[in-house]
Amino acid sequence: AKYEYRNLIDMPTAGIMDRGVVGVNTELLPFGTVIAKVEAGIFDNISIGLSYGGSNIIGSGDPDWYPFPPGVNFRFRLMDETILTPSITLGFDTQGKGEYFNDQKRFAIKAPGIFAAASKNFALLGYLSLHGTVNYSPLENKDGDNFVNFMFGAEKTLGSAFSVLLEYNLALNDNSTDIYGEGKGYLNLGIRWSIANGVTVGFDLRDLLENRKWNANSADRALMIEFTQQI
């Protein structure tokens, strides 16, 4: 991709929009879920974004829109990457994914909330990027599962246009109820194809460990497409 990823699949990375760059991202998930996001680099090392969506948008019957207000994404690059140190970004992202459960006031996959992310790139038959994130979701704690959480991930380029993504969300904030996670965490796999400058499409498999109790015994399949452009 022409611009660095701000997320692998669900986990935030230390990536940030360059100043003057705008991105539009759309994800198509199970249960007719569609999430659209707009991001922009407004200053050096600072980017913002808005997102919104809902489930049953693709399908029949009435759409089940997410609650207002829309999701908010803010990022601040605290430290740039050097030969010896990773880049570090602080941020806040209120956009969860999947169905929204009104009784518990939470998404099926909780939003990152407040997070700190570190990313480091290595030259290895192209590039290998390693990522780590610590996060806390203050807006989705009605289920009583409000622990600090950790995520880890990697991206490996395959030639100049393809890359493979792998991430593991420990889901420490989603493992103590009888409704959602079973304590295995969420293992996700994805592929990205940069089909043109600033245009990326992807295919994801979520929950390969079948952690979810509410929709067990299968992994999610999802599509994404992103446009990024300097303005």
C-alpha positions in Angstrom: 0.0 0.0 0.0 1.1 3.6 -0.7 0.3 4.7 2.9 1.0 2.8 6.2 -1.9 0.9 7.8 -3.6 2.4 10.8 -5.0 -1.0 11.6 -4.1 -4.6 10.7 -7.5 -6.2 10.8 -9.2 -5.1 14.0 -6.1 -4.0 16.1 -4.7 -0.5 15.9 -1.1 -0.1 14.8 1.2 2.9 15.2 0.4 3.9 11.7 -0.9 7.4 11.1 -2.2 9.5 8.2 0.3 11.9 6.8 -0.6 15.5 6.8 -2.9 16.4 4.0 -3.8 12.7 3.2 -7.4 11.6 3.3 -8.6 7.9 3.4 -12.0 6.3 3.0 -12.3 2.7 4.2 -15.4 0.4 3.9 -15.7 -3.0 5.6 -18.3 -5.6 4.7 -18.8 -8.1 7.6 -21.3 -10.9 8.4 -24.9 -10.3 9.2 -25.1 -7.6 6.5 -22.8 -5.3 8.5 -21.2 -2.4 6.8 -18.8 0.1 8.4 -17.5 3.2 6.6 -14.7 5.3 7.9 -13.1 8.6 6.8 -9.7 9.6 8.1 -7.5 12.6 7.5 -4.0 13.8 8.5 -4.6 17.3 9.8 -1.2 18.1 11.3 2.2 16.5 11.3 1.8 13.4 13.5 -1.9 14.0 14.2 -4.8 12.4 12.4 -8.6 12.2 13.0 -11.4 10.1 11.7 -15.1 9.4 11.9 -16.9 6.1 11.2 -20.4 4.8 11.2 -22.3 1.6 10.2 -24.8 -1.0 11.2 -25.9 -4.6 10.7 -28.5 -6.0 8.3 -27.7 -3.1 5.9 -27.1 -5.7 3.2 -30.0 -8.1 3.2 -33.7 -7.8 3.8 -35.7 -6.1 6.5 -34.9 -2.9 8.3 -31.2 -2.0 8.9 -30.0 -2.1 12.5 -28.0 1.1 12.7 -25.3 1.6 15.3 -26.2 4.1 18.1 -25.3 7.7 17.7 -22.9 9.5 17.8 -20.6 8.0 15.1 -17.3 6.4 16.1 -14.4 8.8 16.6 -10.7 8.1 15.9 -7.9 10.3 17.1 -4.1 9.5 16.7 -1.0 11.2 17.9 2.4 9.9 16.8 4.5 10.1 19.9 7.8 8.8 18.5 8.9 8.0 14.9 10.6 4.7 14.1 14.4 4.6 14.0 16.8 1.8 13.3 16.7 0.7 16.9 13.3 1.8 18.2 9.7 1.3 17.1 7.3 4.1 16.2 4.8 4.7 19.0 1.3 6.2 18.6 -1.3 7.1 21.2 -5.0 7.2 20.3 -8.6 6.8 21.0 -11.1 4.8 18.8 -14.7 4.3 19.8 -15.7 2.2 16.7 -16.5 -1.5 17.5 -17.4 -4.1 14.9 -20.1 -6.6 14.3 -23.5 -6.5 15.8 -24.4 -4.0 18.6 -26.0 -5.5 21.7 -28.2 -2.8 23.3 -28.7 -4.7 26.6 -25.0 -4.7 27.3 -24.3 -1.5 25.3 -21.4 -3.0 23.5 -20.3 -4.3 20.1 -19.6 -7.9 19.3 -16.0 -6.9 18.9 -15.3 -4.1 21.4 -13.8 -0.9 20.2 -10.1 -0.3 21.0 -11.0 2.7 23.2 -7.8 4.3 24.6 -4.7 2.7 23.2 -1.0 2.9 22.8 0.5 1.1 19.8 4.1 0.3 18.8 5.3 -0.8 15.3 8.7 -1.9 13.9 9.7 -2.7 10.4 12.4 -5.1 9.2 13.9 -5.9 5.8 13.2 -9.6 5.3 12.5 -10.7 1.7 10.6 -7.5 1.4 9.3 -6.2 4.7 8.2 -7.8 8.0 6.3 -5.5 10.3 5.6 -6.3 14.0 3.0 -4.6 16.1 1.9 -4.5 19.7 -1.0 -2.6 21.3 -2.3 -2.1 24.8 -5.9 -0.8 25.1 -8.7 0.0 27.5 -12.4 0.3 26.4 -14.1 2.7 28.8 -17.3 3.0 26.9 -18.1 -0.7 26.7 -17.8 -1.9 30.3 -21.5 -2.5 31.2 -20.8 -6.3 31.0 -18.4 -6.0 33.9 -15.5 -7.1 31.8 -13.4 -3.9 31.8 -9.8 -5.1 32.0 -6.8 -3.6 30.2 -6.2 -5.6 27.1 -3.3 -6.5 24.8 -3.0 -7.3 21.1 -0.1 -8.5 18.9 0.2 -8.7 15.1 2.5 -8.9 12.1 2.4 -8.1 8.4 4.6 -9.8 5.8 4.8 -8.4 2.3 4.6 -10.7 -0.7 6.2 -8.9 -3.6 5.3 -5.3 -4.3 1.5 -5.6 -4.2 0.4 -8.2 -1.7 0.8 -8.7 2.1 -0.4 -11.2 4.7 -1.7 -10.0 8.1 -1.9 -12.0 11.3 -3.1 -10.6 14.6 -4.1 -12.0 18.1 -6.3 -10.1 20.5 -6.0 -11.6 24.0 -9.5 -10.2 24.7 -8.9 -9.9 28.4 -11.8 -7.4 28.4 -14.1 -10.0 26.8 -13.7 -13.3 28.6 -15.6 -13.3 31.9 -19.3 -13.4 30.8 -21.6 -16.2 29.7 -22.5 -14.5 26.4 -19.4 -13.5 24.5 -15.8 -14.8 24.6 -14.7 -18.1 26.0 -11.2 -16.9 27.0 -9.3 -18.1 23.9 -8.9 -14.6 22.4 -9.4 -13.6 18.8 -7.0 -14.9 16.1 -7.5 -13.1 12.8 -5.9 -13.6 9.4 -6.1 -11.3 6.4 -4.6 -10.5 3.0 -4.2 -7.1 1.3 -3.8 -6.3 -2.4 -2.6 -2.9 -3.4 -4.3 -2.8 -6.8 -3.2 0.8 -7.6 -1.6 3.8 -5.8 -3.8 4.5 -2.8 -6.3 1.7 -3.5 -6.2 -1.4 -1.4 -8.6 -4.3 -1.2 -8.6 -7.1 1.4 -10.1 -10.3 2.6 -10.2 -11.3 6.3 -11.0 -14.3 8.4 -11.8 -13.4 12.0 -12.0 -15.6 15.1 -10.1 -18.6 13.8 -10.1 -20.0 17.4 -13.9 -19.9 17.6 -13.8 -17.8 20.7 -17.3 -16.4 20.4 -20.2 -18.0 22.3 -22.9 -16.0 20.6 -22.0 -17.2 17.1 -19.7 -20.2 17.6 -18.3 -22.9 15.4 -17.2 -20.7 12.5 -14.9 -17.9 11.5 -16.1 -14.6 10.1 -15.4 -13.7 6.5 -15.1 -10.1 5.6 -14.1 -7.8 2.8 -12.6 -4.3 2.9 -11.6 -1.6 0.4 -9.7 1.6 1.1 -8.9 4.7 -1.0 -6.2 7.1 0.2 -5.3 10.3 -1.6 -3.1 13.4 -1.0 -5.1 16.6 -1.2 
